[in-house]
């Protein structure tokens, strides 16, 4: 290895530490579509609705979307993505809901939520790149108002994953590059559910734990010509082994005694969840100096997710969890970039994610399913070493219906909950900043 390449390699750890030290808390978005893995982390991909996700490779965010794309970047590059999301997930109570549950609709359990990411690519040589990404694109976080009608099924639900991905890329030939990343994911799980005491105020069940999970990503980028390329990535599953003792509070004496007799009062709940594996292929094609077309297709294995419903009927407590069956999802996206002039580029895109659960049986702890994305954005080249961009995206999830049957509230059950999340929608507002160092 040449002396200058060795010198670059020795300096990389210091650059890596500097990049990591600049990372602040990266928000994790609430559940929105196609499961709870999102494409939106504040980068230009928001304005494209994820079209060309694994083939675009125009800034350091490729460390995250396809590590092989780092070989297209000149020198060292840094991308910072910042994002705000507003989600509207208000619940509408329908006929058939147990009257004793009340008429509190829970308000909007999400509202505004921050997000973003930091991405750094380091050039060891023109053909060898190292990089790191730090972001969060897995999870949900919601909290309903106190006393809401579905409190025995979910009051507060948090499942987030924040990843650090050290990455490497090699240019195998003039056209082919390969890349790989290690996905170190720190995840937090918390759920709070009301317990029906029959008489008096509700009690509460709470589970709270955090854990690390490990996975890997593989990427390939094939450049047929300077303006035409194809990218494909494989993201492995990440196993999250949550386990925590149940925390009870405010239980009536009779309910507490019954739970103890069933062995649930001092139970430790093991919740194994799997962030699904997935494959995505994308293309980027320059029609002429002004127009470029982008597209993507992908698959995610949500049937292995293993999320559960958590709750208990105080009159006949048998178990604290109930498994749910999920379906694998498909993703398609199409978009374009248009160079208005030398410093300005506009972009737009549309995408669709298929359903991962029964749309007529949506759990109130996980109000997400199939969705459409509509994105628009722009980039401006300020200089040879700096450009920035803005993006906005609307995600439409349609109507999500909840139909849950439980034992009667009057005898300590959770009751029947009927209703829907109507015209579910989320707005993403992003800004990205890109430096060539």
C-alpha positions as CSV (number, residue, x, y, z in Angstrom):
1,X,0.0,0.0,0.0
2,X,1.4,3.4,-0.9
3,X,2.8,5.6,1.9
4,X,0.2,8.4,1.3
5,X,-2.6,5.8,1.6
6,X,-1.2,4.5,4.8
7,X,-1.0,8.0,6.2
8,X,-4.7,8.6,5.3
9,X,-5.7,5.4,7.0
10,X,-3.9,6.4,10.2
11,X,-5.8,9.7,10.3
12,X,-9.2,8.1,9.7
13,X,-9.9,7.2,13.4
14,X,-9.4,10.8,14.4
15,X,-11.8,12.0,11.7
16,X,-14.3,9.3,12.8
17,X,-14.2,10.4,16.4
18,X,-14.6,14.0,15.4
19,X,-17.7,13.1,13.3
20,X,-19.2,11.0,16.1
21,X,-18.6,13.7,18.7
22,X,-20.7,16.1,16.6
23,X,-23.8,13.8,16.7
24,X,-26.6,15.0,18.9
25,X,-29.7,13.1,19.7
26,X,-31.2,12.0,16.4
27,X,-35.0,11.7,16.7
28,X,-36.8,8.6,15.6
29,X,-40.0,9.0,13.7
30,X,-43.3,7.6,14.7
31,X,-44.8,4.7,12.8
32,X,-45.9,5.9,9.4
33,X,-46.0,3.3,6.6
34,X,-44.8,-0.1,5.3
35,X,-44.0,-1.2,8.8
36,X,-42.0,1.2,11.1
37,X,-38.8,1.5,9.1
38,X,-38.7,4.9,7.4
39,X,-36.7,6.4,4.6
40,X,-36.9,9.9,6.0
41,X,-33.9,11.1,7.9
42,X,-33.6,14.7,6.7
43,X,-31.6,14.0,3.6
44,X,-32.5,14.8,-0.1
45,X,-34.2,11.5,-0.3
46,X,-37.2,13.1,1.5
47,X,-37.8,15.3,-1.5
48,X,-37.6,12.3,-3.8
49,X,-40.0,10.2,-1.7
50,X,-37.1,7.7,-1.6
51,X,-36.9,7.3,-5.4
52,X,-33.4,6.2,-6.4
53,X,-32.6,5.5,-2.7
54,X,-29.7,3.0,-3.3
55,X,-28.4,4.5,-6.6
56,X,-28.4,8.3,-6.1
57,X,-25.1,8.4,-4.2
58,X,-24.7,12.2,-4.6
59,X,-23.7,13.0,-1.0
60,X,-22.4,11.3,2.2
61,X,-25.9,10.0,3.1
62,X,-25.0,7.1,0.7
63,X,-23.0,5.7,3.7
64,X,-26.5,4.8,5.1
65,X,-28.5,4.1,1.9
66,X,-25.8,2.2,0.0
67,X,-22.2,2.1,1.3
68,X,-20.9,1.1,-2.1
69,X,-21.9,4.6,-3.3
70,X,-19.1,6.2,-1.3
71,X,-16.7,5.4,-4.2
72,X,-18.5,8.1,-6.3
73,X,-17.6,10.8,-3.7
74,X,-14.5,13.0,-4.2
75,X,-12.3,13.4,-1.1
76,X,-13.9,13.5,2.3
77,X,-17.6,14.5,2.6
78,X,-20.0,15.3,5.4
79,X,-23.8,15.4,5.3
80,X,-26.0,16.7,8.1
81,X,-29.7,16.1,7.9
82,X,-32.3,17.9,10.1
83,X,-36.0,17.1,10.0
84,X,-39.3,17.9,11.6
85,X,-42.4,15.7,11.3
86,X,-46.0,16.4,12.1
87,X,-48.3,13.4,12.3
88,X,-52.1,13.5,12.6
89,X,-53.4,10.2,14.2
90,X,-56.6,11.2,16.0
91,X,-58.9,8.3,16.9
92,X,-62.6,8.4,16.0
93,X,-64.8,6.3,18.4
94,X,-67.4,4.2,16.6
95,X,-70.7,2.5,17.6
96,X,-70.0,-0.8,19.4
97,X,-67.4,0.5,21.8
98,X,-68.2,-0.4,25.4
99,X,-70.1,2.6,26.9
100,X,-68.2,2.2,30.2
101,X,-64.9,3.0,28.4
102,X,-66.1,6.6,28.1
103,X,-65.9,9.0,25.2
104,X,-62.4,10.4,25.4
105,X,-60.8,10.1,21.9
106,X,-57.2,10.3,23.3
107,X,-56.2,13.4,21.3
108,X,-53.4,13.3,18.8
109,X,-50.8,10.9,20.3
110,X,-47.9,12.1,18.1
111,X,-47.9,15.7,17.0
112,X,-44.5,17.2,16.2
113,X,-41.4,15.1,16.3
114,X,-37.7,15.8,15.4
115,X,-35.4,13.6,13.4
116,X,-32.2,13.7,11.3
117,X,-28.8,12.1,10.9
118,X,-25.1,12.6,10.4
119,X,-23.1,10.9,7.6
120,X,-19.4,11.0,6.9
121,X,-17.3,9.5,4.1
122,X,-13.5,9.4,4.3
123,X,-11.3,8.8,1.3
124,X,-8.4,6.4,2.0
125,X,-7.7,6.3,-1.7
126,X,-9.7,6.9,-4.9
127,X,-10.8,3.3,-4.7
128,X,-11.1,2.7,-1.0
129,X,-13.6,4.6,1.2
130,X,-14.5,4.4,4.9
131,X,-17.5,6.0,6.4
132,X,-19.9,6.2,9.4
133,X,-23.6,7.0,9.7
134,X,-25.5,7.9,12.8
135,X,-29.3,8.1,12.6
136,X,-32.6,6.6,13.7
137,X,-35.2,5.3,11.2
138,X,-36.8,2.5,13.1
139,X,-39.6,2.9,15.6
140,X,-42.7,4.6,16.9
141,X,-43.5,6.9,19.8
142,X,-47.0,7.8,20.8
143,X,-48.9,8.8,24.0
144,X,-52.7,9.2,24.3
145,X,-54.4,11.5,26.8
146,X,-55.2,10.2,30.2
147,X,-58.5,8.4,30.5
148,X,-58.9,7.8,26.8
149,X,-61.3,5.1,25.5
150,X,-58.5,2.7,24.5
151,X,-56.5,3.0,27.7
152,X,-56.8,-0.8,28.5
153,X,-55.1,-1.6,25.1
154,X,-52.5,1.2,25.0
155,X,-51.8,4.5,26.8
156,X,-48.2,5.1,25.9
157,X,-46.0,3.1,23.5
158,X,-42.4,3.7,22.6
159,X,-40.2,1.6,20.4
160,X,-37.1,3.3,19.0
161,X,-33.9,2.3,17.4
162,X,-30.8,4.5,16.9
163,X,-28.0,3.1,14.7
164,X,-24.3,3.8,14.2
165,X,-23.0,2.2,11.0
166,X,-19.3,2.0,10.4
167,X,-18.9,1.3,6.7
168,X,-16.4,0.5,4.0
169,X,-16.5,0.6,0.1
170,X,-14.1,-0.8,-2.6
171,X,-14.1,0.1,-6.3
172,X,-13.7,-3.4,-7.9
173,X,-13.6,-2.0,-11.5
174,X,-14.4,1.2,-13.4
175,X,-18.0,0.2,-13.3
176,X,-18.5,-1.9,-10.2
177,X,-18.2,-1.0,-6.5
178,X,-19.0,-3.0,-3.4
179,X,-19.7,-1.8,0.2
180,X,-20.6,-3.1,3.6
181,X,-21.8,-1.7,7.0
182,X,-22.1,-3.0,10.5
183,X,-25.4,-1.9,12.1
184,X,-25.0,-1.3,15.8
185,X,-28.6,-0.5,16.9
186,X,-29.5,0.8,20.4
187,X,-33.2,0.3,21.1
188,X,-35.6,1.3,23.8
189,X,-39.0,-0.2,24.5
190,X,-41.6,1.2,26.8
191,X,-45.3,0.5,27.1
192,X,-47.9,1.7,29.6
193,X,-51.4,0.2,29.7
194,X,-54.2,0.9,32.2
195,X,-55.6,-1.9,34.3
196,X,-59.3,-2.1,35.1
197,X,-59.8,-2.1,38.8
198,X,-63.6,-2.3,38.4
199,X,-64.2,0.1,41.2
200,X,-62.2,3.3,41.6
201,X,-59.3,4.7,39.5
202,X,-57.5,2.5,37.1
203,X,-54.3,0.8,37.9
204,X,-51.3,0.6,35.5
205,X,-49.0,-1.9,33.9
206,X,-45.6,-0.7,32.6
207,X,-42.7,-2.4,30.8
208,X,-39.5,-0.5,30.2
209,X,-36.2,-1.8,28.8
210,X,-33.4,-1.1,26.4
211,X,-31.0,-3.3,24.5
212,X,-28.4,-3.5,21.7
213,X,-29.0,-5.4,18.5
214,X,-26.5,-6.1,15.7
215,X,-26.8,-6.5,12.0
216,X,-25.1,-5.8,8.7
217,X,-25.8,-4.2,5.3
218,X,-24.3,-5.1,1.9
219,X,-24.3,-2.8,-1.1
220,X,-23.5,-2.9,-4.8
221,X,-23.3,0.0,-7.3
222,X,-22.9,-0.6,-11.0
223,X,-22.2,2.5,-13.2
224,X,-23.0,1.6,-16.8
225,X,-22.0,5.2,-17.8
226,X,-21.2,8.5,-16.0
227,X,-25.0,9.3,-16.0
228,X,-26.5,5.9,-15.5
229,X,-26.1,3.6,-12.5
230,X,-27.9,0.8,-10.6
231,X,-27.7,0.1,-6.9
232,X,-28.9,-2.8,-4.8
233,X,-28.6,-3.3,-1.0
234,X,-29.4,-6.1,1.4
235,X,-30.1,-5.2,5.1
236,X,-29.9,-8.1,7.5
237,X,-32.4,-8.6,10.3
238,X,-31.5,-7.1,13.8
239,X,-32.7,-9.1,16.8
240,X,-33.8,-7.1,19.8
241,X,-34.2,-9.1,23.0
242,X,-36.1,-7.0,25.4
243,X,-36.8,-8.3,28.8
244,X,-38.1,-6.5,31.9
245,X,-40.0,-7.1,35.1
246,X,-43.6,-5.9,35.0
247,X,-44.1,-2.7,37.0
248,X,-47.6,-2.5,38.5
249,X,-49.1,0.5,40.3
250,X,-52.4,1.5,41.7
251,X,-53.9,-2.0,41.7
252,X,-57.0,-2.8,43.8
253,X,-56.3,-5.4,46.5
254,X,-58.4,-8.0,44.8
255,X,-56.8,-7.5,41.4
256,X,-53.4,-7.7,43.0
257,X,-54.2,-10.9,44.8
258,X,-55.6,-12.5,41.5
259,X,-52.5,-11.5,39.6
260,X,-50.3,-13.0,42.3
261,X,-52.2,-16.2,42.2
262,X,-51.6,-16.5,38.4
263,X,-47.9,-15.8,38.8
264,X,-48.2,-12.5,36.9
265,X,-47.5,-10.0,39.7
266,X,-43.8,-10.6,39.8
267,X,-43.5,-11.8,36.2
268,X,-40.6,-11.0,33.9
269,X,-41.7,-10.4,30.3
270,X,-39.4,-11.4,27.5
271,X,-40.2,-9.6,24.2
272,X,-38.2,-10.7,21.3
273,X,-38.6,-8.4,18.3
274,X,-36.9,-8.5,14.9
275,X,-36.1,-5.5,12.8
276,X,-36.8,-7.1,9.4
277,X,-34.3,-7.9,6.7
278,X,-34.9,-6.3,3.3
279,X,-33.7,-5.9,-0.2
280,X,-33.9,-2.7,-2.3
281,X,-32.9,-2.0,-5.9
282,X,-32.7,1.5,-7.5
283,X,-31.6,3.2,-10.7
284,X,-30.5,6.7,-11.6
285,X,-30.5,7.7,-15.3
286,X,-29.7,11.1,-16.8
287,X,-31.9,11.7,-19.8
288,X,-30.0,14.9,-20.7
289,X,-28.0,17.5,-18.9
290,X,-31.1,18.9,-17.2
291,X,-33.3,15.8,-16.4
292,X,-32.5,12.7,-14.4
293,X,-35.0,9.9,-13.7
294,X,-34.9,7.8,-10.5
295,X,-36.8,4.7,-9.3
296,X,-36.8,2.0,-6.6
297,X,-38.4,-1.3,-5.7
298,X,-37.9,-3.1,-2.4
299,X,-39.1,-5.9,-0.1
300,X,-39.1,-6.1,3.7
301,X,-39.8,-9.2,5.8
302,X,-42.3,-7.8,8.4
303,X,-43.7,-11.3,9.0
304,X,-40.8,-11.9,11.3
305,X,-41.2,-8.6,13.3
306,X,-42.9,-10.3,16.3
307,X,-44.5,-7.2,17.8
308,X,-47.1,-8.0,20.5
309,X,-50.2,-6.6,22.1
310,X,-49.7,-6.0,25.8
311,X,-52.5,-5.8,28.3
312,X,-54.4,-7.8,31.0
313,X,-58.0,-8.5,31.9
314,X,-58.1,-8.2,35.7
315,X,-61.0,-10.6,36.1
316,X,-59.2,-13.5,34.4
317,X,-55.5,-12.7,33.9
318,X,-54.0,-15.5,31.8
319,X,-51.1,-13.8,30.0
320,X,-49.7,-10.3,29.5
321,X,-49.0,-10.5,25.8
322,X,-50.7,-11.7,22.6
323,X,-48.9,-12.3,19.4
324,X,-49.9,-10.6,16.1
325,X,-49.4,-11.8,12.6
326,X,-47.7,-9.3,10.2
327,X,-47.2,-9.5,6.4
328,X,-44.1,-8.8,4.3
329,X,-44.2,-5.5,2.5
330,X,-43.3,-4.2,-1.0
331,X,-42.1,-0.7,-1.8
332,X,-42.0,1.1,-5.2
333,X,-40.9,4.7,-5.9
334,X,-40.4,6.9,-8.9
335,X,-39.0,10.5,-9.2
336,X,-37.0,13.0,-11.1
337,X,-34.3,15.7,-10.7
338,X,-34.4,18.8,-12.9
339,X,-31.4,21.2,-13.1
340,X,-33.0,24.7,-13.4
341,X,-29.6,26.4,-13.7
342,X,-26.0,25.7,-12.6
343,X,-26.6,26.3,-8.9
344,X,-30.3,25.1,-8.6
345,X,-31.8,21.6,-8.9
346,X,-35.4,20.7,-8.2
347,X,-36.6,17.2,-7.4
348,X,-39.9,15.4,-6.8
349,X,-41.1,11.8,-6.3
350,X,-43.9,9.5,-5.4
351,X,-43.8,6.1,-3.6
352,X,-46.1,3.4,-2.3
353,X,-45.6,0.9,0.6
354,X,-47.9,-2.1,0.9
355,X,-49.8,-3.1,4.1
356,X,-48.1,-5.1,6.8
357,X,-51.2,-5.8,8.9
358,X,-55.0,-6.2,8.5
359,X,-56.4,-2.7,7.8
360,X,-59.7,-3.7,9.7
361,X,-57.8,-4.8,12.8
362,X,-55.3,-2.1,13.5
363,X,-53.9,-2.1,17.1
364,X,-54.0,1.3,18.8
365,X,-50.4,0.8,19.9
366,X,-49.3,0.6,16.2
367,X,-51.5,2.8,14.0
368,X,-49.7,2.3,10.7
369,X,-50.1,0.4,7.5
370,X,-50.0,0.9,3.7
371,X,-49.2,4.5,2.6
372,X,-48.4,6.8,-0.3
373,X,-45.6,9.3,-0.2
374,X,-45.4,12.6,-2.2
375,X,-42.1,14.5,-2.0
376,X,-40.6,17.7,-3.4
377,X,-37.4,19.5,-2.8
378,X,-34.5,21.5,-4.1
379,X,-30.7,21.8,-3.8
380,X,-28.4,24.8,-4.3
381,X,-24.6,24.7,-5.0
382,X,-23.2,27.5,-2.9
383,X,-19.6,26.7,-3.8
384,X,-17.4,23.8,-4.9
385,X,-17.2,22.7,-1.3
386,X,-20.7,23.3,0.0
387,X,-24.3,22.8,-1.0
388,X,-27.5,22.6,0.9
389,X,-31.1,21.6,0.2
390,X,-34.7,21.6,1.5
391,X,-37.4,19.0,1.2
392,X,-41.0,18.3,2.1
393,X,-43.0,15.2,1.9
394,X,-46.6,14.3,2.6
395,X,-47.4,10.7,3.7
396,X,-51.0,9.6,3.4
397,X,-52.1,6.4,5.2
398,X,-55.8,6.4,4.5
399,X,-58.3,5.1,7.1
400,X,-57.1,2.6,9.7
401,X,-59.9,0.7,11.4
402,X,-59.8,-0.8,14.9
403,X,-62.1,-3.7,16.0
404,X,-61.1,-5.2,19.3
405,X,-63.3,-7.5,21.4
406,X,-62.6,-7.9,25.1
407,X,-64.3,-9.2,28.2
408,X,-66.9,-6.9,29.7
409,X,-65.6,-3.8,31.5
410,X,-68.1,-4.3,34.3
411,X,-66.3,-7.5,35.5
412,X,-62.8,-6.2,35.0
413,X,-62.3,-6.8,31.2
414,X,-60.8,-4.5,28.7
415,X,-64.1,-4.1,26.8
416,X,-64.9,-3.7,23.1
417,X,-63.1,-1.0,21.2
418,X,-64.4,0.1,17.8
419,X,-63.2,3.1,15.8
420,X,-60.8,4.3,13.2
421,X,-57.9,6.7,12.5
422,X,-59.3,8.6,9.6
423,X,-57.3,10.2,6.9
424,X,-54.0,9.4,8.6
425,X,-51.3,11.8,7.4
426,X,-47.8,12.9,8.2
427,X,-45.8,15.9,7.0
428,X,-42.0,15.8,6.8
429,X,-39.9,19.0,6.6
430,X,-36.2,18.5,6.0
431,X,-33.0,20.4,5.4
432,X,-29.6,18.9,4.4
433,X,-26.2,20.4,4.4
434,X,-23.3,18.9,2.5
435,X,-19.6,19.7,2.8
436,X,-16.7,18.5,0.6
437,X,-13.8,18.6,3.0
